[in-house]
Amino acid sequence: MNLKQLFKPLLFLTAAFVIASCSTDDCDLDHLEKLQGLPALKAGTFPEEDLTLNVGEKYVYSPKASSPLDIYYQWYQNGEDMSTDPSFTFNAERPSRSKVILELSNDLGKVTLENKVTVRGADYSKGCFIINEGWYGHGSGSISYYNYDNNSIEHWCYKNQNFGDELGVTSQSGTLWNGKLYVCSKQNNQLVIVDPKTLYAEKSIGLLLPSGRQAYEFIPVNDQYAVVTANGDFYRIDLNTFEAIRISTGSTWGGCGSGIVYQDKLLLNVKGQKIYKIDIKTLCGDLSQYDWKNQFPYENIDVSTSGGTRFVECKDGNLYTVESTNGENNLVKIKPDFTIEKAPIHASYEPSSFGAYREATFCGTSDGTFYYIAGGKIYRATFDNPAPTEALTTYTKDGYGFYGAGIRVNPQTNELLAMYLTSEYNKNLIVRFNATTGEKISEITYDGYYFPATFIFN
């Protein structure tokens, strides 16, 4: 940072404000000289270039400032109040990218200095992410990282790796695609694209969708387009310009959830309706011809759900999901020709809520093994045995029940993760199970109003 370039604009802006506030009759230009009383920094005592450190190192900021009046110091790191001492020590405790701000002030005004610090070594590839909604009305969404190696949780990872920037409000989904992680935040319909190894943000698009819609989930279509589902609509997103075009079908008022591209069609989970089957070529073509009078064409597959659910594509070439409507719960096989078969699962299964959108209660692996929550228990099923008598595990913990992120299976490690919360919502519990035997591998508890929404395996 060039300090000479910094102070000249600051002095100019302050002087301009003082002159503008005076009338031509009573302005005493002598008081402009008082601007020289702003805290003055001695050259070379605050870094002009951004810093790079290794874990374990530290850097001591020791600015030398002068003023005829008392000087007050205020230090911030990634927006957090750190110190009011004349000096500040930055400790490189873990890999991060931080913004250090110093405010020098006296009775005449304030001078602000900024420096960025990168601590090398960010690597989130040895565990899983938890996308957190955040406490609505009190803060933003966030990303936590569960480290398998030492059974520990690191919170606010996105903020810590992006100089204090935060996700939007109510972050509820994440999609890994083409080496990037796409995170949607619902309330201010934000889409953030990050490197999943470092969590360094590559692009952040706020107010992605028009008309105040809520961004639910990012669904990749091809290298040019994606779909983002929303409350009441879904939108085609140009991945070069991030232009969002509403797809008008006239019947998605209840909300659209998850989706998947299968056999050159987009299958879309729509609340209270049968699955949409949308032609990819039409979706990626000219949309200007469609409006509320001439609505976008689609077909239905005879599978309905009252809430959110996942699709699981398997090695046998079939696609699987769960149907839940009118008191009937079924594991559904969707074949390449889009014919279907249904097999009843436990009646106590309940889909995730659309109002607080998640895909919490059903997941599976490509070998045709599926997991779902029913009656407070986790079941391991196949299409041939969709409603096993015995649960995968009998694990319980007093005061805790399933919430938010629910369950998700990691096929690479053959582990099933389950998220539990207390009724006060501030006690969190993650349990790792062997996905075959149900044996508990580890568990970890932590406090805070995070409202975990989904697991993402890196």
N, C-alpha and C positions, 0 to 999 in steps of 0.2 A: 504493500500500500504506500503510495506517495503522500507523505504528510503535508508537503507543501501544497499539493493539489487539494487536499482535504480542508485545510484551514482557510484558504482563500475563499472558497464557496461559502463556508460557514459564516465567516465574517461578513461577506457580502450580503447573504440572506438576512442576517440579523440587522445589519445596518439598513437594508431596504425596508424591513419591517418598522424600524424606529422612525424613519423618514416618513413612511406612509401614514403613520399614526399621528403625525404632527400636522397642525394647520399652518398655512403660510404666514399667519400673523404671530402665533405664539411659540413656534418651534425654536428651541434654544439649541443650536448646533453644537454648543459646548458639550452637551451630554453624549454626543457621538464619541468623544474622546474616551468616555468610560468603557466603550467596547474594548479598548485596549486592556481593560481589567479582567477580561475573560481568562480562565486558566490557560497558560501558555506552556506547551510541552517542549522540553529540550530535545533537539534533534538527536536521533540515534538511541533514545531511551525506550522506544516502543517499536516492536518489529514492523518493518514496512512490507515484508513478504510473509506469505502463509508458512506455517511450520509443519514439519513432518517428524514424528517421533516414533520410537519403538516402545512396546509394552515394557513398563518398568522404569522408563525414563521420566524426567520432569523438566518443566521449564518455568523459570521464575520471571514474572513480569514485574519490573521495577521502574516504572515511569518517573521521570523527574519533571515536575510541573511547578510553575511559579505564578503568583498572583498577589496583588496588594491586599486582597481579601482572603478569608479562610477558604480553603479548597476542600470539597467533599468528594470522596471516592465511592463509586458503586460499581461492583463487578458482577457480570452475568455470564453464565455458561449455558448455551442452548436454551436461553430464556429463563433460566432459574437464578434467583438471587443467591450469590455465592459469598460476597464479602464486602465490607466497607473499609478495609485496610488500604493503605497506600500501595501495597504490593500484593500480588496474587500468584500462588503456585499452582500450575496445572500439572496434575499427576496423571501419567498415562497408565491407568490401571488396566484397561482393556482396549481392544481395537475399537476405534470410533472416529467420527468426524464431527468436530465441535466448533461452535462459533463463540469466541470470547469477546465480550463487549465491556469496555470501560467508559463510564460516564464521569467526567470531571466537571464539577459545577461549583459556582459560588453565587452570591446574591445578584450577580449581573446576568447569569445565564449558564449554559451547559455546552460542553464540547463532548462529542461521542467518538470513540475510537473502536475499531473492529479488527479482529484477527481470527483466521481460521486455522484449526489444528487437526491434522490427520494422524491418527495412530495406526500404524500398519497392522495388517494381519486379519482383517475381517473374514471369517469363514463360517458360514452357517450350514454347511453341507453334512454335518454328522448328527443330525437330530431332526426335529420337525418344528414348523411354525404353528403358532396358535393365532389366528386372526380374531381380535377382540372387538366387540361392538363399542366398548366404552360405556360409561355411565351417562345415559342420555340426559342432556340439560346441564351436565357438570363437566364434560370434557370430550375429547375426540376419541376416535378409534385408535387402535394400536396393534403392534405385532410383538408377540412374545416368542422366545425360542427355548425349546426344551432340549437340553443337551443330554443325550443318552449316556455318554461316556462317564459323566460324573453326577448324573441324576439331579441336575440343577435347572433353574429357570432364570432367563434373562428377560426383563421387561423393557418396553419402550425401545425396541431394537431399531425400528424404522427412524424414530426421532433421533436416536443416538448416532445413527450412521448418515444422517442428512442435515447436519448443522442445526438441529433443533426444529426442522420442519415436521409437521404432524399430518396424519391422515385426516380424512374428513370425519363427519359425525356418523356413528353407527356403521362401522365397517363389518361386513357380514360374509364376504366370500372372497376366495382367491383361486385363480386358475393358472397352472403352470402350462406354458405353451411356447414352443420354439425357443427354449432356453431363457424365457422371461417369466416373471410372476406378475399377473394382472390382478389388482386388488380394487374391489368396488366398495365405496362408502355410500350408504343409502340416503341419508337425509339431505346432503348437499350434492347428490349424484356425481361423485368424484371417481375418476379412474386414475390409478397410479400404476406405472410400469417400472419394475425394479429388477435388478440383477439378483437372482435368488441366492447366490453364494455370499454376496457382500451386503445385500439390501440397499445398495446405492441406487437412488432414484434416477431413472433415465428420462421420465416424462411424467408430469402430473397435470391432468385435465380436470379442472373444477367446472361445475355446472355443465357437465357433458351433455345431458339431455335437456330438451326444451320443456316448457310448460310446468316447471317445478316437479318433474317426475323424480322418482327414487330409483337409483341404479341398484339392481339386485345382483346380477351375475354376468360375467364376461364369458361368451361362448365363441371360440374361434371357428371360423368357417373356412377361410383359405388365407393366403398371404396378403390379400388385398382387403378382405372384409371380415368383420366379426359381428356378432349380435350381442347387444346388452339388453337384458330383460328388466322390466320395471313394474311398478304398481299400475296396472291398467293397460300397458302397452309393451311392445318390444321395438327395438331400433336397430337399423343397420348402421354400423360404424365403419367409416373409411379409415383404414389403419395408416394411411399416409397423411390425411388432413384432419382426421378425427371429427369429420362432419357426421352428425347423427340425423338419420332420416327415419321418421316414424312409419312403422308398418301398420296400416289400417286394415283390420279384419272385422271390426264392428262387434267383436264378442270377447275381447280379452279384458273386460272391465275389472274382473276379479284379481288380476295380476298374473304375470308370467314368471316362471321360476327357472329351473335348470333345463338344459337341453344338450343335444349331442348331434354331430353330423354322422349319419349312418346310411350307407348305400346311396350316396349322392342326395340325401334328403336331410333336412334339419328336423329333428323330432323335438318338440317343445312341450314342456310341462305347463299346463294352464289351469289355474285354480277352478275347481268345480266343473271342469269340462274334459272331454276326451282329448288325448294327446294330438297335437297338431303335427301334420306331416307336410313339410314345405319344400318345394323344389328349389335346389340350390341355384340352378341356372337362372330361374326367375328371380330369386332373391338378389342375385348379383347383377341383374340387368337394370333396365331403365325403370325406375320407380315413380317417375313423374306422372305416369298415366293412372296411378291408383290414388283414390281419395275415399271419402265416406260414401260417395255415390257409386264409385266403381272400385270396390274393395279388393284387397290383395287376395289371390286365390290360395286355398289350402285344402287339404283333406284331413280326415280324422282317422285315428286308430282307436279301436274300441277298448280303451284303457282310460279310466278316470281316477282322479285323486282329489281329495279335499285339501291337500297340503303339499309341501315340497318333498321331493324325493330325488334319488340319484338314478342315473342309468349306468349299467355295467356291461361293457362289451367283452365277450368271452372268446376264447380260442376256437370254440366250436362254430364260430361265425354268427352266433345269435346275440341279441341284445336283451338285457334283463332289467326289469324295474319292479316296483311294487304298486299295486292298485289298492286304493282304500276309499270306498264310497258306499253309502247306503248299508253300512254295517258289514260289508263284505271286504275281506282283506285277502289279496292274492299275490303270489309271486308270478310275474308275467314274463313269458318268453316271446320276444318279437323276432321272427325269422327274417332272413334276407328278402323274401318276397312280401314281407309285411303282414303275413298271416300270424296269428297269435295262439298261444296256449296259456292256460291259467291253472295254477295249483294253489289251493287254499293254505294260508299261513295262520298263525294263532290269532284268534279273534280280538285279543287285547292289544294288538299292534295299533299304534297311532302315528300318522304321518307328522312331519314337522309343520310348524305354523307358517302360513304365508305372511301374517301380520308382522311377525318377527322372523323374517325369512332365513331358514337354515335347511340343511339336508342331513339332519342329525341321526335319523333312526334306522337307516338302511345303507349298507355298503357291500362290496364284494370284490373278488379277485377274478382274473381272467381265466382261471381254471374251473370256474363254475361253483365256487364256494361263496356263500352269502351270509351276512350277519344282520340281524335286526333286533330292535328292542321291543319287547311285548310284556306287559304286566310287571315292569320294573326289572326284567331279566334280559340277558343277552342270549340269543339263540344262534347257533351255527347250522346253516341249512344248505341243501342242494335242491335242484328242481325236482328230483326224485324223492326227496325227503324234506318237504318244505316246512313241516311243523313238527320238529323233533320233540320227543317227550321230555328229554333232559336239557336243561340250559347249559350253555358253554361253561359258565362259572356260577358259583353260588356266592361270590364276593358281595359283601355289604359293609357299610361303615355307618355307624349311628349318626343321624342328623343329615346325611348326604343323599342326594338323589340325582338322577341324570338331568343334564341341562345343556343347552346351547350346542356346543361342538359334538355332543353325543358320543358316537362311536365312529371310528374309521380304521380300516385295516391297511397295513403297510406290507404289500406283497414281497418287497425286497428283503425284509427282515422277518416275515411271518409273525408280525406282532399286531395286536389289536389294541388301540388306545381308546380309553373311555374317560369322559369328562363328567365330574360330579360337582354340585354346589350345595350349600346349605340354603335354607329358606330365607336367610337374611341376604343372600347373594354376594357376600363378601368373603366367604371361605371357599377356596377352590381346591379341587383334588383331581389329579391325573393318575390313572392306573394303567400300567402296561401288562397285557396278558399275552401268553403264548396263544397264537390264533388257532392252533390245532387242538391243544389240550385244555386251554382255559386256565393254565397255571399262572399265578401272578408272578411277574418278573420284577416289578418295582412300583412304587407309588411315591408321589410327592404332593405336599400341600403348600398352599401359599395364600396370603391374604390380599384383599383389594377388590374393588368394584370394577372388574375387567369385563365381565359378561362375555365369556369366550364363545365364539360363533362357529368356528370350524378349524379342523386340523389340515395342514398342508405338509406332505412329505417331500423333502427336498431331494 
